[in-house]
Amino acid sequence: MTANMAKVAGISVGAALLGLGIPYFTRIAPPQLTTFITDLPVTKVPLSLSFLRNSTRSEPVSTDAPFVCDTSHSYRIELVSVQPLIIYIHNLITPTEITALLRAGEPEFAPSKVTKGGRQQNTNERTSSSAGLPEDDLVVQCVLKRARSFLGTMFRDGWDEMGQPQLVRYTTGQQFNLHHDWFNSPLWADDGSWNTWNRIASFFAILEDGCTGGETYFPFAKSIVAPGPKGEQPWRGGIAQGEDKNEQQRPLWREHEDGGLAFRPFAGNALFWINLHPNGTGDTRTKHAGLPLESGRKTAMNIWPRQYYAYE
């Protein structure tokens, strides 16, 4: 009886193994045999081969750590011009933020447009490409929060807004002729109300500086300090802070040969200026240009805080 039980057990085990092995056997069996085999009823039981796997092998793990906004990030400012007010900001954007901002905007680049008469249009005055950034992106929100803090009391929470930031990219030969960021007539609010708005100020932060030329030129900007009694230059143009000693010795801005000041691209640094007079009219002295890029590529980030006006 024991022998019979052993035979029955052996037959049962063999049948189970055959049933489990049929789906895998069909992959290597000749066509005439698989035709027969696939007609057999097969129990759908998953076959575990974990014992054949290399126990030391691990599944690929993403190396991208979740972004955490550095609320303690510090930057340094220099007052460049009073009339118009222009402030140079060192290290406004971190390298990690630069990488994330470029990644977020890369798919959206398209030929830049200019707003005239309240409508956007293409023009030869601006030959760069631009990309709107998603306002709900964590990195975008982090940078906008930093810019908001910089504005202080000139920004009214619950009324004004930071607006959608924009990336702008220049390649060899591209430029943006003299222009101002404010609108001749305030634009209507997007919420369907009768309120209007204008760009009270501008941040222009450099993200990529692998280029020559491409300075940002303000023809009406003036040094806040007069030259010395022996004709010495009043400043050295905010010497860069970095590991490259030669780079450190190059001025970040200079007096332009036609008057005014020209600022060279330097990744992480930014310019800030106020566009509007206290009465809400535009300051024509804030006209500026993106001078032609001689070689390479320059990418920057525009932030235009919006000041709102109630309908009267």
Secondary structure, 3 states (H helix, E strand, C coil): CHHHHHHHHHHHHHHHHHHHHHHHHCCCCCHHHHHHHCCCCCCCCCCCCHHHCCCCCCCCCCCCCCCCCCCCCCCEEEEEECCCCEEEEECCCCHHHHHHHHHHHHHHCEECCEEECCEEECCCCECCEEEECCCCCHHHHHHHHHHHHHHHHHCCCCCCECCCCEEEEEECCCCEEEECCCCCCCEECCCCCCCEEEECEEEEEEEECCEEECCEEECCCCCCCCCCCCCCCCCCCCCCCCCCHHHHCCCCEEECCCCCEEECCCCCCEEEEECECCCCCECHHHCEEECCEEEEEEEEEEECCEEEECCC
